[in-house]
Amino acid sequence: MYIANEKRYDKMIYRRCGKSGLKLSAVSLGLWKNFGHKGYFANMEGMVHTAFDLGITHFDLANNYGNPYNGSAEENFGRILDGMRQYRDELCISTKAGYEMWAGPYGDRNGSRKYLTASLDQSLKRMGLEYVDIFYHHIFDPDTPLEETALALDNAVRQGKALYVGVSNYGSAQTAEISAIFRELHTPFIVNQPSYSMLNRWIENDGLDKYARENGIGLAVFSPLYQGFLTNRYLNGVPEDSRIGKGETWLGEQLNEQMISRLNSLNGIAERRGQTLSQMALSWVLHNPAVTTVLIGASRSSQIIENAACIEKLDFSDEEIAEIEALLR
Ligand SMILES: NC(=O)c1ccc[n+]([C@@H]2O[C@H](COP(=O)([O-])OP(=O)(O)OC[C@H]3O[C@@H](n4cnc5c(N)ncnc54)[C@H](OP(=O)(O)O)[C@@H]3O)[C@@H](O)[C@H]2O)c1
């Protein structure tokens, strides 16, 4: 039987999600890859236990996560929870709906009340939960009125199936639009989930980080390691068992000589800071005051241990920031 580490809250940092009362661990674990039935259950379970033992309280899922079929990550997470349900109130569990999930018009990529309501019920069943802590609309849908999407999320809260709601992959203008509706409804809308990393800074160009900060919305940012680029994974080639090696990402073609040389230069700065490249990349993301938490992915527990230690050095000198900026330009 799993017994959590007694010292799990000694080191991790918890940050308030926007202006809400909810605190999230600065490092969170996402279950997009490596948690479907294609993986080894013992490895998945080990990763969740390792994360929780390190004080990671926030676990991020979505209806469509998992290989070989959508929903298998939630099924496995439900099984893992079966061995640790005594800790349910120490966990913040999120799920989402919005991308293609099941056949036909109601499970297609959309933001309808029909889809979101049915999907959340399915997610709760797969994970064996009465409620999730955060329910997200996964991607903006230009064809559904935002009022409808907002009402569906609001309804999930009123029904007690979600405590808070969020949106993901919404730009600042879309976030502002749905925020106005949530304000009228008094919906606990607390978080946006965008991608963000040293190699992907669209939220800065869009102004989403500024908007979120000014409006009390938290940012839970995904792919903070650019799916593994910003780690020691690819400094000397492409390992077979890596995400690129397994052909599991569309980003592989960006790994050219110039990119490898840039990653090695960043690694040099990380070494001087006494960090690994992944730790520095996560510290850099957390250095943006708009960011509440980094949602990391992992294929093994050792990566989680390495990454969680990023919180030991979150500060950057002006010189380090300038040197990094020069490399990212
Ligand atoms: N809302 C959305 O649309 C959306 C989209 C994507 C992701 N997400 C969320 O964000 C989470 C994280 O996304 P992500 O997996 O792309 O994040 P990521 O942290 O950028 O990449 C994770 C991958 O990097 C490699 N890695 C991590 N730590 C490492 C270390 N210390 N040393 C070497 N390699 C390391 C592993 O790949 P290997 O397999 O090569 O070991 C790992 O699977 C997802 O699980 C999901 O919850 C949300």
Ligand as a Chemical Component Dictionary entry (heavy atoms), coordinates in Angstrom:
data_LIG
# 
_chem_comp.id                   LIG 
_chem_comp.type                 NON-POLYMER 
_chem_comp.pdbx_formal_charge   0 
_chem_comp.three_letter_code    LIG 
# 
loop_
_chem_comp_atom.comp_id 
_chem_comp_atom.atom_id 
_chem_comp_atom.alt_atom_id 
_chem_comp_atom.type_symbol 
_chem_comp_atom.charge 
_chem_comp_atom.model_Cartn_x 
_chem_comp_atom.model_Cartn_y 
_chem_comp_atom.model_Cartn_z 
_chem_comp_atom.pdbx_ordinal 
LIG N1  N1  N 0  -3.803 22.419 -22.854 1  
LIG C1  C1  C 0  -3.179 21.882 -23.861 2  
LIG O1  O1  O 0  -3.560 22.043 -25.031 3  
LIG C2  C2  C 0  -1.966 21.044 -23.598 4  
LIG C3  C3  C 0  -1.142 20.619 -24.653 5  
LIG C4  C4  C 0  0.003  19.884 -24.347 6  
LIG C5  C5  C 0  0.296  19.582 -23.022 7  
LIG N2  N2  N 1  -0.543 19.973 -22.021 8  
LIG C6  C6  C 0  -0.279 19.646 -20.593 9  
LIG O2  O2  O 0  1.066  19.933 -20.265 10 
LIG C7  C7  C 0  1.712  18.742 -19.799 11 
LIG C8  C8  C 0  3.157  18.745 -20.148 12 
LIG O3  O3  O 0  3.352  18.804 -21.559 13 
LIG P1  P1  P 0  4.663  18.197 -22.174 14 
LIG O4  O4  O 0  4.745  16.753 -21.834 15 
LIG O5  O5  O -1 4.751  18.613 -23.585 16 
LIG O6  O6  O 0  5.755  19.013 -21.282 17 
LIG P2  P2  P 0  7.312  19.201 -21.277 18 
LIG O7  O7  O 0  7.633  19.228 -19.828 19 
LIG O8  O8  O 0  7.685  20.350 -22.119 20 
LIG O9  O9  O 0  7.936  17.884 -21.944 21 
LIG C9  C9  C 0  7.947  16.686 -21.252 22 
LIG C10 C10 C 0  8.917  15.700 -21.881 23 
LIG O10 O10 O 0  10.245 16.187 -21.799 24 
LIG C11 C11 C 0  11.134 15.130 -21.438 25 
LIG N3  N3  N 0  11.700 15.451 -20.118 26 
LIG C12 C12 C 0  11.079 16.006 -19.051 27 
LIG N4  N4  N 0  11.920 16.175 -18.036 28 
LIG C13 C13 C 0  13.115 15.728 -18.465 29 
LIG C14 C14 C 0  14.382 15.646 -17.839 30 
LIG N5  N5  N 0  14.595 16.083 -16.609 31 
LIG N6  N6  N 0  15.404 15.123 -18.572 32 
LIG C15 C15 C 0  15.206 14.691 -19.829 33 
LIG N7  N7  N 0  14.010 14.738 -20.475 34 
LIG C16 C16 C 0  12.982 15.255 -19.776 35 
LIG C17 C17 C 0  10.315 13.853 -21.413 36 
LIG O11 O11 O 0  10.322 13.319 -22.726 37 
LIG P3  P3  P 0  10.873 11.858 -23.100 38 
LIG O12 O12 O 0  9.655  11.097 -23.437 39 
LIG O13 O13 O 0  11.740 12.125 -24.272 40 
LIG O14 O14 O 0  11.604 11.308 -21.919 41 
LIG C18 C18 C 0  8.937  14.390 -21.102 42 
LIG O15 O15 O 0  7.900  13.525 -21.497 43 
LIG C19 C19 C 0  0.890  17.630 -20.449 44 
LIG O16 O16 O 0  1.044  16.392 -19.797 45 
LIG C20 C20 C 0  -0.498 18.183 -20.314 46 
LIG O17 O17 O 0  -0.972 18.003 -19.012 47 
LIG C21 C21 C 0  -1.650 20.715 -22.292 48 
# 
loop_
_chem_comp_bond.comp_id 
_chem_comp_bond.atom_id_1 
_chem_comp_bond.atom_id_2 
_chem_comp_bond.value_order 
_chem_comp_bond.pdbx_ordinal 
LIG N1  C1  SING 1  
LIG C1  O1  DOUB 2  
LIG C1  C2  SING 3  
LIG C2  C3  SING 4  
LIG C2  C21 DOUB 5  
LIG C3  C4  DOUB 6  
LIG C4  C5  SING 7  
LIG C5  N2  DOUB 8  
LIG N2  C6  SING 9  
LIG N2  C21 SING 10 
LIG C6  O2  SING 11 
LIG C6  C20 SING 12 
LIG O2  C7  SING 13 
LIG C7  C8  SING 14 
LIG C7  C19 SING 15 
LIG C8  O3  SING 16 
LIG O3  P1  SING 17 
LIG P1  O4  DOUB 18 
LIG P1  O5  SING 19 
LIG P1  O6  SING 20 
LIG O6  P2  SING 21 
LIG P2  O7  DOUB 22 
LIG P2  O8  SING 23 
LIG P2  O9  SING 24 
LIG O9  C9  SING 25 
LIG C9  C10 SING 26 
LIG C10 O10 SING 27 
LIG C10 C18 SING 28 
LIG O10 C11 SING 29 
LIG C11 N3  SING 30 
LIG C11 C17 SING 31 
LIG N3  C12 SING 32 
LIG N3  C16 SING 33 
LIG C12 N4  DOUB 34 
LIG N4  C13 SING 35 
LIG C13 C14 SING 36 
LIG C13 C16 DOUB 37 
LIG C14 N5  SING 38 
LIG C14 N6  DOUB 39 
LIG N6  C15 SING 40 
LIG C15 N7  DOUB 41 
LIG N7  C16 SING 42 
LIG C17 O11 SING 43 
LIG C17 C18 SING 44 
LIG O11 P3  SING 45 
LIG P3  O12 DOUB 46 
LIG P3  O13 SING 47 
LIG P3  O14 SING 48 
LIG C18 O15 SING 49 
LIG C19 O16 SING 50 
LIG C19 C20 SING 51 
LIG C20 O17 SING 52 
# 
